[in-house]
Structure formats: C-alpha cells, structure tokens
C-alpha cells in the first residue's frame, strides 16, 4: 500500500493518539505523523493533569482505574492503559498575594472520600504517550516521527500531506497538531478566526518545596513591574516533586523574573527556601476564537487545534476518540455505498459538547485579571472577602467563582465603589478587554 491510507493524522498528542487508536481498532489503515523525533518525549510545558473527575467535562466523566491501570471514559465506553505513577488531587486552593486562601472544595472532606473525592489526577505525560503509542501500534497504526508537515493538497477523493521530504496520501486527514496547528493554518481554518493573544508558559520540575499537601493544587498571582503573572504549583506523581508552572498572556512579562519573584520575594517564597530545579520547559500557544465548523475538503480539525486555547488533556482525549470513530464510520459508509454521515456525527458532538456548552469568552477572560484590577492590593481585597469554601472544581470551563463573586458584589459596591467599577469590566466583550494585548501580539505559525 506504500504511503496510501484511509486516514492520516497529524500530531501525536492526546487527541491524535486517541483518534489513531479508535480508527486502528475499527480496521482503518492509519498513518500518524509527528514532528518530534521521539513522539513519547514531552517537549513543552504542561500541567500533566487529568480533570475533571467530579463532573461531566465535554460529555464525559473521567476516572482512573488503578487496579487495572486504565484511564476510563465510561460515558463514551472507551479506556486506555496508563501504567505509570499517579497522584490524586483533592482540591484547588487560590492563595492571594497577602496569603489569604480561597478553597475550591474542603480538602479534608474530599480526601476522606478517597478516590471518589478527587477532582482529578496528576500523571507522567511521557509515560502516557508511551502507553498510547504501544496501543496504536498494536492495532496496526503506522507511526512516522520526525515529519514536519508543510503542505496539504486536497484532491477529488482525498488529501496529500507532505513534510520532511515525505508524501502521504489519505482518504481523510485529521489535524491534531495542537493550538499552533500548522494544518489549520495551511487549510485556511484560521482566516476567519479572531486572534486574541498568545499564552506563555514556563514550567519547572522541582523538589524541596515546604508545602502543606502533595495532593492539592495551588494557584498564586502577582503584579510585577513588567505586568501580571500567575502560577500553579501542581503535584507530580513522584514523592516530594512538584511542577511549578508560570503563565501570562502579556508578551512584555518575563516569566523567569516571575519565578524569581514568587520564589524569593512574594508570600509564597516561604515554600521555596530549599527548592531545587530539576527540569525546565516552556510553551507559547495561540489564543483564537474556536472553530465552529472544523471540517472541509476531507480535513477535520480536532482537539486543541480547534479550540480557544486548549481543551485540557481530558477534552483533547475525548475529541480524538470521537474523531477517530466518526472517520471510521465515514470510511465504512463510503465503502458499503450508503450516505456518508460519519463526519456529521463528530460535528454534532463538537457543537453540543464544546461550542454551545461552554462560553469561550468566559474561558479566555479567565486570563483577564490585569485588565480588570491594577494592583495586588485590589486582588487581596476582593478575594479576601471570599471566606466560604467554594464547591470543589478543577475545570476552567466551569465557573463556581462567579456565584461566589455575586454574593460579595454588594459589599464591594458599598465599601470600594472604584473597585466595583473595575470588576464590571469582566462583562465587557473579550475583544475589548484584550484589544491592547492583541495589538502587540503575533500568532505563532
């Protein structure tokens, strides 16, 4: 058969691997192209977590079956092996610049519930990649590492994909190449999408943190001279090891300076006195409006490549599985000579589970703190009014914070009307909030 396939998938991340697994198990001939020389190696900053275990996310409740070492999506009826270490996560804690703590879930209560109290897990993504690569190879998928796609040509009955001196022909193409998707750009999917900004991340694997719990996520924030930065301290599934993940959407912010500030100056510095850095990674991600119609000319754009910034690992996995099943159905329908409806099944799911279910503007405005408040003092004041425990949530597409803020809004309006006015900016369209940022940012190609 050479380089001719039923399906070509570009990108061997979570969505691409699950699309390959689904299509391979259904008997399709599949080529999985990945630009990295080693598809199992993690090369960019990532929190390496699976949310959300206590609610539906993109139509599924995710779970980890430690007994059989399977990541399970029972709603859609699929699972895959993960035989690496994992760490239960029982709640998220926001710590303000002055040290006030806002809890999403009562940590002690959630932990007493055991596995049923976890909001997600932390895992080793390189092991996850290795397990998934083993599965896709076992179901007949051809994996081609080191292929950097630079051309896609649509034909009457398929597509031709070229890159790194190689050419592959397929009946369908799935673009699973992430937030900075080359295929989406080549095929013109980004032409009508509104571009907001870039999302910058810097990740340090660390040991020696003096931190209260190994099974809790913590978010910290700061206004520095350069601009606003926030960070997550995410447990890794290895004893005493953490992922210190710094984030900003402002290209003027130096994330290394942010790390130094949190580790040596801010309230959080007390946690880092004996900390040691083990590994450093970074990432730059485009932030666009989502693609509402992710299919044309036998090319289907899935996962993070079609979303605003990302779907989290859980959403990317679900998207990949749904896409692989949809393409498999379409190929079967075509071969047996009935009307081809398989692709429409994915589009229907995509619109129901993502486009119509979640507000991408609410998601992108989660990064808008520096365009609402001006100082740590204002953040301390507003979040300091949040005294009650917020319902457990580890899902950026859900917003229990909004209800909590609504309760304290009258107090803010009375005590600090100037802060209340700033808080109202959150209701502005995202395009307006990020207008200045959009002018100084450039999409990554």
C-alpha positions in Angstrom: 0.0 0.0 0.0 3.0 2.3 0.4 2.1 5.7 1.7 -1.6 5.5 0.9 -4.0 5.3 3.9 -7.7 5.6 4.9 -6.7 8.2 7.4 -3.7 10.5 8.0 -3.4 12.1 11.4 -1.0 15.0 12.0 0.0 15.2 15.7 0.7 12.5 18.2 -0.6 14.3 21.3 -3.5 13.1 23.3 -6.1 13.9 20.6 -4.1 12.4 17.7 -3.2 9.3 19.6 -6.8 8.6 20.6 -8.0 9.3 17.1 -5.4 6.8 15.8 -6.4 4.2 18.4 -10.1 4.5 17.5 -9.5 4.3 13.8 -7.0 1.5 14.1 -9.3 -0.6 16.3 -12.0 -0.2 13.6 -9.7 -1.6 11.0 -8.7 1.5 9.1 -5.2 1.9 7.7 -3.8 4.9 9.6 -0.6 7.0 9.3 0.2 9.0 12.4 2.7 11.8 11.6 4.5 13.6 14.4 7.1 16.4 14.1 9.1 15.3 17.2 11.8 12.7 16.6 10.7 10.9 19.7 6.8 11.1 20.0 6.9 9.9 23.6 9.1 12.8 24.8 7.4 15.8 26.3 8.9 18.9 24.8 6.6 21.7 26.1 5.3 23.0 29.4 2.2 21.2 30.6 0.4 20.8 33.9 0.1 17.0 33.3 -3.2 16.6 35.0 -6.5 14.9 34.1 -9.5 17.0 35.1 -12.3 16.8 36.0 -13.2 13.7 38.0 -16.2 15.1 39.9 -18.3 16.5 37.0 -19.0 16.0 33.3 -16.5 17.6 31.0 -17.1 17.5 27.3 -19.8 15.0 27.8 -17.7 12.5 29.9 -16.8 11.8 33.5 -13.2 10.7 33.5 -11.8 8.2 36.0 -8.6 6.2 36.7 -8.9 2.5 37.5 -5.7 1.9 39.4 -6.3 -1.8 39.8 -6.2 -2.4 36.0 -4.1 0.7 35.2 -6.7 2.1 32.8 -7.8 5.7 32.2 -11.6 5.3 31.7 -14.2 7.4 29.9 -17.3 5.3 30.8 -19.8 7.6 29.2 -18.4 7.0 25.7 -17.3 3.5 26.6 -13.5 3.6 26.0 -10.3 3.3 28.0 -6.6 3.0 27.6 -3.6 1.8 29.6 -1.6 4.1 31.8 0.9 2.1 33.9 2.8 5.0 35.4 2.6 6.6 38.8 -0.3 9.0 39.6 -1.3 11.4 42.3 -4.9 12.1 43.4 -5.8 15.8 43.6 -8.5 16.7 46.1 -8.9 20.4 45.7 -7.7 23.7 44.3 -6.5 26.5 46.5 -6.1 30.1 45.4 -3.6 31.9 47.6 -3.7 35.7 47.3 -0.6 37.9 47.3 -1.0 38.5 51.1 -1.6 34.8 51.9 -5.4 34.6 52.1 -6.6 31.2 50.9 -9.7 30.5 48.9 -10.6 26.8 48.7 -12.4 25.0 45.9 -13.6 22.1 47.9 -13.0 21.2 51.6 -9.6 19.4 51.4 -10.1 17.2 54.4 -13.7 16.2 53.4 -12.7 15.4 49.8 -9.7 13.3 51.0 -11.9 11.3 53.4 -13.9 10.2 50.3 -10.8 8.6 48.8 -10.9 8.2 45.0 -14.5 9.5 44.9 -13.3 12.8 46.4 -10.6 13.5 43.9 -11.2 16.3 41.4 -8.5 14.9 39.1 -5.1 13.2 39.0 -1.6 14.2 38.2 0.3 11.8 35.9 3.6 11.5 33.9 2.7 12.5 30.4 5.7 10.9 28.8 4.6 7.5 30.2 1.1 8.3 29.0 2.5 8.9 25.5 4.4 5.7 25.6 1.4 3.6 26.7 -0.8 5.1 23.9 1.9 4.7 21.3 2.1 1.0 22.2 -1.7 0.7 21.9 -1.9 2.4 18.5 1.0 0.3 17.1 -0.7 -2.9 18.4 -3.8 -2.0 16.4 -1.8 -1.6 13.1 -1.2 2.2 13.0 2.0 3.3 11.2 3.8 5.9 13.2 6.1 8.3 11.4 8.2 10.5 13.8 10.2 13.5 12.6 7.7 14.6 9.9 7.1 18.4 9.9 4.1 19.0 7.7 4.5 21.9 5.3 1.9 21.2 2.6 -1.6 19.8 2.3 -3.2 19.3 -1.1 -6.9 18.3 -1.5 -7.9 16.0 -4.3 -11.2 14.8 -5.6 -11.1 11.7 -3.4 -8.7 12.6 -0.6 -5.7 14.6 0.6 -2.0 14.5 0.1 0.2 15.5 3.0 3.9 16.5 2.5 6.6 17.2 5.0 10.3 16.5 5.7 10.7 15.1 2.2 7.9 12.6 2.5 4.5 12.4 1.0 1.4 10.6 2.3 -2.0 10.1 0.6 -5.2 9.6 2.6 -8.9 9.5 2.2 -9.3 11.7 5.2 -6.9 13.9 7.2 -7.3 14.7 10.9 -5.4 17.8 12.2 -4.5 17.1 15.8 -1.4 19.2 15.9 -2.3 21.4 18.8 -3.0 25.1 19.5 -0.5 26.3 16.9 -1.8 23.9 14.3 0.1 24.1 11.0 -2.6 22.2 9.2 -5.4 24.5 10.4 -3.3 27.4 9.1 -2.4 25.8 5.7 -6.1 24.9 5.1 -7.4 28.4 5.9 -9.3 27.5 9.0 -7.7 30.4 10.9 -8.5 33.0 8.3 -11.9 33.9 9.8 -11.0 33.2 13.5 -10.5 36.2 15.8 -7.0 36.1 17.3 -6.8 37.4 20.9 -3.2 36.9 22.1 -0.6 34.3 23.0 -0.5 32.3 26.1 3.1 31.9 27.5 4.1 29.2 30.0 7.2 28.3 31.8 7.5 25.0 33.8 10.0 23.9 36.4 10.0 20.4 37.9 11.1 21.0 41.5 11.8 19.2 44.8 12.3 20.5 48.3 9.2 22.7 48.5 7.8 23.2 52.0 4.2 22.8 51.0 1.2 21.7 53.1 0.0 18.8 50.9 1.2 16.7 48.0 -2.4 16.1 46.7 -3.6 19.7 46.4 -3.2 22.3 43.6 -2.3 25.9 44.4 -2.7 29.0 42.3 -0.8 32.2 43.1 -0.8 35.6 41.4 1.3 38.8 41.4 1.5 42.2 39.8 5.2 42.9 39.0 6.6 46.0 37.4 6.5 44.3 34.0 3.0 43.1 34.3 0.8 40.4 35.8 1.8 36.8 36.2 0.2 33.8 37.8 1.4 30.4 38.7 0.2 26.9 39.6 2.0 24.6 41.9 0.9 21.2 40.7 2.0 17.9 42.5 3.9 15.4 40.3 3.3 11.7 40.8 6.7 11.3 42.4 7.2 11.7 46.1 8.2 15.3 47.0 8.2 16.5 43.4 6.2 19.4 42.0 5.5 21.2 38.7 5.9 25.0 39.2 4.0 26.4 36.2 4.1 30.1 35.4 1.7 31.7 33.0 0.9 35.0 31.4 -0.8 36.4 28.2 1.4 39.5 28.2 4.5 39.3 25.9 6.1 42.0 28.0 6.3 39.8 31.1 9.5 37.9 31.8 8.3 34.6 33.3 11.8 33.9 34.7 11.6 37.1 36.6 8.1 36.0 37.8 9.6 32.7 39.0 12.3 34.6 40.9 9.6 36.9 42.5 7.4 34.0 43.7 10.4 32.1 45.0 12.3 34.8 46.7 10.1 37.9 47.4 6.4 37.1 47.4 4.4 35.5 50.3 5.0 32.1 48.5 8.8 32.4 49.0 8.5 30.6 52.3 7.6 27.5 50.4 10.7 27.6 48.2 13.6 28.1 50.7 15.0 24.6 50.0 13.7 24.1 46.5 15.8 22.7 43.7 15.0 22.8 39.9 15.2 19.5 38.1 13.9 20.3 34.6 12.7 23.4 32.6 10.2 23.6 29.8 8.3 26.4 28.1 5.4 26.9 25.6 3.8 29.6 23.6 0.2 29.0 22.5 -2.1 30.9 20.2 -5.5 32.0 21.6 -8.2 32.2 19.0 -11.9 32.0 18.8 -12.8 28.4 18.4 -13.5 26.8 15.0 -17.3 26.3 14.9 -17.1 24.3 11.6 -14.0 22.2 11.8 -14.4 20.2 8.6 -13.9 20.9 5.0 -12.3 19.2 1.9 -11.9 15.9 3.8 -9.9 17.6 6.6 -11.2 17.5 10.2 -9.5 19.8 12.8 -9.8 18.4 16.3 -8.7 18.9 19.9 -6.7 22.0 20.9 -6.2 22.9 17.2 -9.9 23.9 17.0 -10.4 25.3 20.5 -9.8 28.8 22.0 -6.6 27.8 23.9 -6.9 24.2 25.0 -9.4 21.6 25.9 -7.3 20.2 28.8 -6.0 16.7 28.4 -9.4 15.3 29.2 -11.1 17.2 26.4 -8.4 16.5 23.9 -8.7 12.8 24.6 -12.4 12.8 24.2 -12.2 14.8 21.0 -9.7 12.4 19.5 -11.7 9.4 20.3 -14.9 10.9 18.8 -13.0 12.0 15.7 -11.5 8.5 15.2 -14.9 6.9 15.5 -16.5 9.4 13.1 -13.9 8.9 10.4 -14.2 5.1 10.8 -17.9 5.4 10.3 -17.5 7.6 7.2 -15.0 5.3 5.6 -17.3 2.3 6.2 -20.3 4.1 4.8 -18.3 5.1 1.8 -17.1 1.5 1.1 -20.5 -0.1 1.5 -22.2 2.5 -0.6 -24.6 4.3 1.7 -24.9 8.0 2.5 -21.8 9.3 4.4 -22.9 10.8 7.7 -20.0 9.8 10.0 -18.3 13.3 9.9 -21.6 15.0 10.8 -21.7 12.9 14.0 -18.4 14.5 15.1 -19.6 18.0 14.2 -22.8 17.5 16.1 -20.9 16.3 19.2 -18.4 19.2 18.9 -21.1 21.8 18.8 -23.1 20.3 21.6 -20.2 19.5 23.9 -18.0 22.5 23.3 -19.3 25.3 21.1 -22.7 25.5 22.6 -22.0 24.0 26.1 -19.2 26.4 27.1 -18.6 30.1 26.5 -15.2 30.5 25.0 -15.2 34.2 26.0 -15.7 33.3 29.7 -12.7 30.9 29.3 -10.4 33.4 27.7 -11.4 36.1 30.2 -10.0 33.8 32.9 -6.7 35.4 31.9 -8.0 39.0 32.1 -7.1 39.8 35.7 -4.5 42.5 34.8 -7.2 44.2 32.6 -9.6 44.4 35.5 -7.5 45.2 38.6 -4.4 47.3 38.8 -2.6 46.0 41.9 -2.1 43.2 44.4 -3.9 45.3 47.0 -7.1 45.2 44.9 -6.8 41.4 44.4 -6.2 41.0 48.1 -9.3 43.0 49.0 -11.7 41.3 46.6 -10.6 37.7 47.2 -10.2 38.4 50.9 -13.9 38.8 51.1 -14.4 35.2 50.0 -14.5 33.3 53.3 -16.6 30.3 52.5 -15.4 27.2 50.8 -16.3 27.1 47.1 -17.7 23.8 45.7 -14.9 21.5 44.5 -14.0 22.3 40.9 -10.9 21.6 38.7 -12.3 22.7 35.4 -11.5 26.0 33.7 -14.7 25.7 31.6 -16.9 25.8 34.8 -17.0 28.9 37.0 -18.2 28.5 40.6 -16.2 31.6 41.3 -18.8 33.7 39.5 -21.5 32.7 42.1 -19.2 33.5 45.0 -18.3 36.9 43.5 -22.0 37.7 43.0 -22.5 37.2 46.8 -19.8 39.7 47.7 -20.5 42.2 44.9 -22.9 44.4 47.1 -20.2 44.6 49.8 -17.6 45.7 47.2 -20.0 48.2 45.7 -20.6 49.8 49.2 -17.0 49.7 50.6 -14.9 50.2 47.4 -17.1 51.6 44.6 -13.9 52.2 42.4 -13.0 48.5 42.7 -16.6 47.5 41.9 -16.4 49.6 38.7 -13.3 47.8 37.7 -14.9 44.4 38.5 -17.7 45.3 36.0 -15.1 45.2 33.2 -15.3 41.4 33.3 -18.7 41.8 31.5 -17.0 43.5 28.5 -16.5 41.5 25.3 -13.2 39.7 25.3 -12.2 41.5 22.1 -12.5 44.8 24.0 -10.7 43.6 27.2 -7.8 42.2 25.2 -7.6 44.9 22.5 -4.4 46.4 23.6 -2.8 43.0 24.0 -3.9 41.8 20.6 -2.1 44.8 19.0 1.3 43.8 20.5 0.9 40.0 20.0 1.6 37.9 16.9 0.2 34.3 16.2 2.7 31.5 16.3 2.9 29.7 13.0 
